[in-house]
Amino acid sequence: MRTSRWGEGDTALLEGTVALENGCLTVIDDADQVIVPVFPTDFSWDDEAGELSGFGHTFSAGDSVSLVGGYHQRPPSSSAEHIPSGCEGDQYFMVYSA
């Protein structure tokens, strides 16, 4: 199941630095909050390279990012199955574009 159409959705901005914590890709924002970005299922994880790629974008630890989407206290139930177990943050962010 796809979490969203790329480029369509909420317009909140998440800026920060990509980090990997316990096998979970997160973004650490300027307030040092750990945000779990939830990407459309069209993105794929390359375990060997430690990168997430899709729609011409690649994200890996240490990258500065600007993501557009919407904040949630918990992952929407439609996308929860696509988040690795143990992947937790202060908030979740549905990513609609980068």
mmCIF file of the C-alpha atoms, coordinates in Angstrom:
data_MODEL
# 
_entry.id   MODEL 
# 
loop_
_atom_site.group_PDB 
_atom_site.id 
_atom_site.type_symbol 
_atom_site.label_atom_id 
_atom_site.label_alt_id 
_atom_site.label_comp_id 
_atom_site.label_asym_id 
_atom_site.label_entity_id 
_atom_site.label_seq_id 
_atom_site.pdbx_PDB_ins_code 
_atom_site.Cartn_x 
_atom_site.Cartn_y 
_atom_site.Cartn_z 
_atom_site.occupancy 
_atom_site.B_iso_or_equiv 
_atom_site.pdbx_formal_charge 
_atom_site.auth_seq_id 
_atom_site.auth_comp_id 
_atom_site.auth_asym_id 
_atom_site.auth_atom_id 
_atom_site.pdbx_PDB_model_num 
ATOM 1  C CA . MET A 1 1  ? 0.000  0.000  0.000  1.00 0.00 ? 1  MET A CA 1 
ATOM 2  C CA . ARG A 1 2  ? 1.324  3.420  -0.938 1.00 0.00 ? 2  ARG A CA 1 
ATOM 3  C CA . THR A 1 3  ? 1.252  6.031  1.838  1.00 0.00 ? 3  THR A CA 1 
ATOM 4  C CA . SER A 1 4  ? 0.623  9.003  -0.465 1.00 0.00 ? 4  SER A CA 1 
ATOM 5  C CA . ARG A 1 5  ? 1.060  10.477 -3.894 1.00 0.00 ? 5  ARG A CA 1 
ATOM 6  C CA . TRP A 1 6  ? 4.470  12.080 -4.205 1.00 0.00 ? 6  TRP A CA 1 
ATOM 7  C CA . GLY A 1 7  ? 4.160  15.864 -4.298 1.00 0.00 ? 7  GLY A CA 1 
ATOM 8  C CA . GLU A 1 8  ? 0.573  15.950 -2.968 1.00 0.00 ? 8  GLU A CA 1 
ATOM 9  C CA . GLY A 1 9  ? -0.406 16.436 0.672  1.00 0.00 ? 9  GLY A CA 1 
ATOM 10 C CA . ASP A 1 10 ? 0.264  18.580 3.726  1.00 0.00 ? 10 ASP A CA 1 
ATOM 11 C CA . THR A 1 11 ? 2.780  21.419 3.435  1.00 0.00 ? 11 THR A CA 1 
ATOM 12 C CA . ALA A 1 12 ? 4.546  21.512 6.823  1.00 0.00 ? 12 ALA A CA 1 
ATOM 13 C CA . LEU A 1 13 ? 8.333  21.789 6.614  1.00 0.00 ? 13 LEU A CA 1 
ATOM 14 C CA . LEU A 1 14 ? 10.753 19.480 8.442  1.00 0.00 ? 14 LEU A CA 1 
ATOM 15 C CA . GLU A 1 15 ? 14.393 20.534 8.369  1.00 0.00 ? 15 GLU A CA 1 
ATOM 16 C CA . GLY A 1 16 ? 17.197 18.737 10.128 1.00 0.00 ? 16 GLY A CA 1 
ATOM 17 C CA . THR A 1 17 ? 19.893 16.108 9.888  1.00 0.00 ? 17 THR A CA 1 
ATOM 18 C CA . VAL A 1 18 ? 19.315 12.486 8.948  1.00 0.00 ? 18 VAL A CA 1 
ATOM 19 C CA . ALA A 1 19 ? 20.396 9.965  11.585 1.00 0.00 ? 19 ALA A CA 1 
ATOM 20 C CA . LEU A 1 20 ? 20.248 6.185  11.905 1.00 0.00 ? 20 LEU A CA 1 
ATOM 21 C CA . GLU A 1 21 ? 19.174 4.939  15.331 1.00 0.00 ? 21 GLU A CA 1 
ATOM 22 C CA . ASN A 1 22 ? 18.632 1.227  15.960 1.00 0.00 ? 22 ASN A CA 1 
ATOM 23 C CA . GLY A 1 23 ? 18.150 0.618  12.229 1.00 0.00 ? 23 GLY A CA 1 
ATOM 24 C CA . CYS A 1 24 ? 15.640 3.460  12.007 1.00 0.00 ? 24 CYS A CA 1 
ATOM 25 C CA . LEU A 1 25 ? 16.099 6.450  9.718  1.00 0.00 ? 25 LEU A CA 1 
ATOM 26 C CA . THR A 1 26 ? 15.230 9.606  11.689 1.00 0.00 ? 26 THR A CA 1 
ATOM 27 C CA . VAL A 1 27 ? 15.612 13.351 11.342 1.00 0.00 ? 27 VAL A CA 1 
ATOM 28 C CA . ILE A 1 28 ? 17.014 15.389 14.229 1.00 0.00 ? 28 ILE A CA 1 
ATOM 29 C CA . ASP A 1 29 ? 15.503 18.883 14.026 1.00 0.00 ? 29 ASP A CA 1 
ATOM 30 C CA . ASP A 1 30 ? 16.913 22.186 15.331 1.00 0.00 ? 30 ASP A CA 1 
ATOM 31 C CA . ALA A 1 31 ? 15.237 21.580 18.727 1.00 0.00 ? 31 ALA A CA 1 
ATOM 32 C CA . ASP A 1 32 ? 17.006 18.170 18.977 1.00 0.00 ? 32 ASP A CA 1 
ATOM 33 C CA . GLN A 1 33 ? 13.681 16.332 18.602 1.00 0.00 ? 33 GLN A CA 1 
ATOM 34 C CA . VAL A 1 34 ? 13.845 12.915 16.980 1.00 0.00 ? 34 VAL A CA 1 
ATOM 35 C CA . ILE A 1 35 ? 11.346 12.848 14.119 1.00 0.00 ? 35 ILE A CA 1 
ATOM 36 C CA . VAL A 1 36 ? 10.542 9.628  12.248 1.00 0.00 ? 36 VAL A CA 1 
ATOM 37 C CA . PRO A 1 37 ? 9.907  10.430 8.582  1.00 0.00 ? 37 PRO A CA 1 
ATOM 38 C CA . VAL A 1 38 ? 7.354  8.145  6.912  1.00 0.00 ? 38 VAL A CA 1 
ATOM 39 C CA . PHE A 1 39 ? 8.106  7.962  3.192  1.00 0.00 ? 39 PHE A CA 1 
ATOM 40 C CA . PRO A 1 40 ? 5.835  6.583  0.464  1.00 0.00 ? 40 PRO A CA 1 
ATOM 41 C CA . THR A 1 41 ? 6.330  2.860  -0.044 1.00 0.00 ? 41 THR A CA 1 
ATOM 42 C CA . ASP A 1 42 ? 7.901  3.608  -3.448 1.00 0.00 ? 42 ASP A CA 1 
ATOM 43 C CA . PHE A 1 43 ? 11.096 4.421  -1.538 1.00 0.00 ? 43 PHE A CA 1 
ATOM 44 C CA . SER A 1 44 ? 13.494 1.554  -0.919 1.00 0.00 ? 44 SER A CA 1 
ATOM 45 C CA . TRP A 1 45 ? 16.139 0.959  1.726  1.00 0.00 ? 45 TRP A CA 1 
ATOM 46 C CA . ASP A 1 46 ? 19.635 -0.207 0.718  1.00 0.00 ? 46 ASP A CA 1 
ATOM 47 C CA . ASP A 1 47 ? 20.994 -1.854 3.867  1.00 0.00 ? 47 ASP A CA 1 
ATOM 48 C CA . GLU A 1 48 ? 24.527 -2.213 2.495  1.00 0.00 ? 48 GLU A CA 1 
ATOM 49 C CA . ALA A 1 49 ? 24.810 1.471  1.524  1.00 0.00 ? 49 ALA A CA 1 
ATOM 50 C CA . GLY A 1 50 ? 22.690 2.706  4.443  1.00 0.00 ? 50 GLY A CA 1 
ATOM 51 C CA . GLU A 1 51 ? 20.550 4.792  2.091  1.00 0.00 ? 51 GLU A CA 1 
ATOM 52 C CA . LEU A 1 52 ? 16.881 5.369  1.413  1.00 0.00 ? 52 LEU A CA 1 
ATOM 53 C CA . SER A 1 53 ? 16.078 6.179  -2.218 1.00 0.00 ? 53 SER A CA 1 
ATOM 54 C CA . GLY A 1 54 ? 13.073 7.108  -4.308 1.00 0.00 ? 54 GLY A CA 1 
ATOM 55 C CA . PHE A 1 55 ? 11.748 9.693  -6.766 1.00 0.00 ? 55 PHE A CA 1 
ATOM 56 C CA . GLY A 1 56 ? 15.308 10.796 -7.611 1.00 0.00 ? 56 GLY A CA 1 
ATOM 57 C CA . HIS A 1 57 ? 16.237 11.476 -3.966 1.00 0.00 ? 57 HIS A CA 1 
ATOM 58 C CA . THR A 1 58 ? 18.680 9.612  -1.727 1.00 0.00 ? 58 THR A CA 1 
ATOM 59 C CA . PHE A 1 59 ? 18.953 10.081 2.033  1.00 0.00 ? 59 PHE A CA 1 
ATOM 60 C CA . SER A 1 60 ? 21.685 8.780  4.355  1.00 0.00 ? 60 SER A CA 1 
ATOM 61 C CA . ALA A 1 61 ? 23.015 9.550  7.844  1.00 0.00 ? 61 ALA A CA 1 
ATOM 62 C CA . GLY A 1 62 ? 24.534 13.001 8.174  1.00 0.00 ? 62 GLY A CA 1 
ATOM 63 C CA . ASP A 1 63 ? 22.585 14.547 5.274  1.00 0.00 ? 63 ASP A CA 1 
ATOM 64 C CA . SER A 1 64 ? 20.844 17.864 5.844  1.00 0.00 ? 64 SER A CA 1 
ATOM 65 C CA . VAL A 1 65 ? 17.249 17.622 4.641  1.00 0.00 ? 65 VAL A CA 1 
ATOM 66 C CA . SER A 1 66 ? 14.207 19.768 3.977  1.00 0.00 ? 66 SER A CA 1 
ATOM 67 C CA . LEU A 1 67 ? 11.097 17.605 3.747  1.00 0.00 ? 67 LEU A CA 1 
ATOM 68 C CA . VAL A 1 68 ? 7.509  18.690 3.096  1.00 0.00 ? 68 VAL A CA 1 
ATOM 69 C CA . GLY A 1 69 ? 4.568  16.851 4.647  1.00 0.00 ? 69 GLY A CA 1 
ATOM 70 C CA . GLY A 1 70 ? 2.630  16.639 7.883  1.00 0.00 ? 70 GLY A CA 1 
ATOM 71 C CA . TYR A 1 71 ? 3.379  15.982 11.558 1.00 0.00 ? 71 TYR A CA 1 
ATOM 72 C CA . HIS A 1 72 ? 1.605  13.254 13.554 1.00 0.00 ? 72 HIS A CA 1 
ATOM 73 C CA . GLN A 1 73 ? 1.899  12.108 17.176 1.00 0.00 ? 73 GLN A CA 1 
ATOM 74 C CA . ARG A 1 74 ? 1.650  8.487  16.025 1.00 0.00 ? 74 ARG A CA 1 
ATOM 75 C CA . PRO A 1 75 ? 2.133  6.989  12.596 1.00 0.00 ? 75 PRO A CA 1 
ATOM 76 C CA . PRO A 1 76 ? -1.147 6.814  10.658 1.00 0.00 ? 76 PRO A CA 1 
ATOM 77 C CA . SER A 1 77 ? -2.447 3.236  10.825 1.00 0.00 ? 77 SER A CA 1 
ATOM 78 C CA . SER A 1 78 ? -2.222 2.869  7.040  1.00 0.00 ? 78 SER A CA 1 
ATOM 79 C CA . SER A 1 79 ? 1.556  3.352  7.191  1.00 0.00 ? 79 SER A CA 1 
ATOM 80 C CA . ALA A 1 80 ? 2.424  1.775  10.546 1.00 0.00 ? 80 ALA A CA 1 
ATOM 81 C CA . GLU A 1 81 ? 3.207  -1.568 8.898  1.00 0.00 ? 81 GLU A CA 1 
ATOM 82 C CA . HIS A 1 82 ? 5.951  0.128  6.849  1.00 0.00 ? 82 HIS A CA 1 
ATOM 83 C CA . ILE A 1 83 ? 7.855  1.469  9.855  1.00 0.00 ? 83 ILE A CA 1 
ATOM 84 C CA . PRO A 1 84 ? 10.495 -0.882 11.298 1.00 0.00 ? 84 PRO A CA 1 
ATOM 85 C CA . SER A 1 85 ? 9.627  -2.175 14.760 1.00 0.00 ? 85 SER A CA 1 
ATOM 86 C CA . GLY A 1 86 ? 11.366 -0.236 17.485 1.00 0.00 ? 86 GLY A CA 1 
ATOM 87 C CA . CYS A 1 87 ? 11.421 2.860  15.295 1.00 0.00 ? 87 CYS A CA 1 
ATOM 88 C CA . GLU A 1 88 ? 10.190 5.606  17.610 1.00 0.00 ? 88 GLU A CA 1 
ATOM 89 C CA . GLY A 1 89 ? 10.529 9.348  17.808 1.00 0.00 ? 89 GLY A CA 1 
ATOM 90 C CA . ASP A 1 90 ? 9.062  12.427 19.425 1.00 0.00 ? 90 ASP A CA 1 
ATOM 91 C CA . GLN A 1 91 ? 6.803  12.761 16.373 1.00 0.00 ? 91 GLN A CA 1 
ATOM 92 C CA . TYR A 1 92 ? 6.185  11.165 12.996 1.00 0.00 ? 92 TYR A CA 1 
ATOM 93 C CA . PHE A 1 93 ? 6.259  13.078 9.723  1.00 0.00 ? 93 PHE A CA 1 
ATOM 94 C CA . MET A 1 94 ? 4.406  11.927 6.613  1.00 0.00 ? 94 MET A CA 1 
ATOM 95 C CA . VAL A 1 95 ? 6.725  12.926 3.748  1.00 0.00 ? 95 VAL A CA 1 
ATOM 96 C CA . TYR A 1 96 ? 5.078  14.197 0.557  1.00 0.00 ? 96 TYR A CA 1 
ATOM 97 C CA . SER A 1 97 ? 8.070  15.824 -1.143 1.00 0.00 ? 97 SER A CA 1 
ATOM 98 C CA . ALA A 1 98 ? 11.700 16.816 -0.660 1.00 0.00 ? 98 ALA A CA 1 
# 
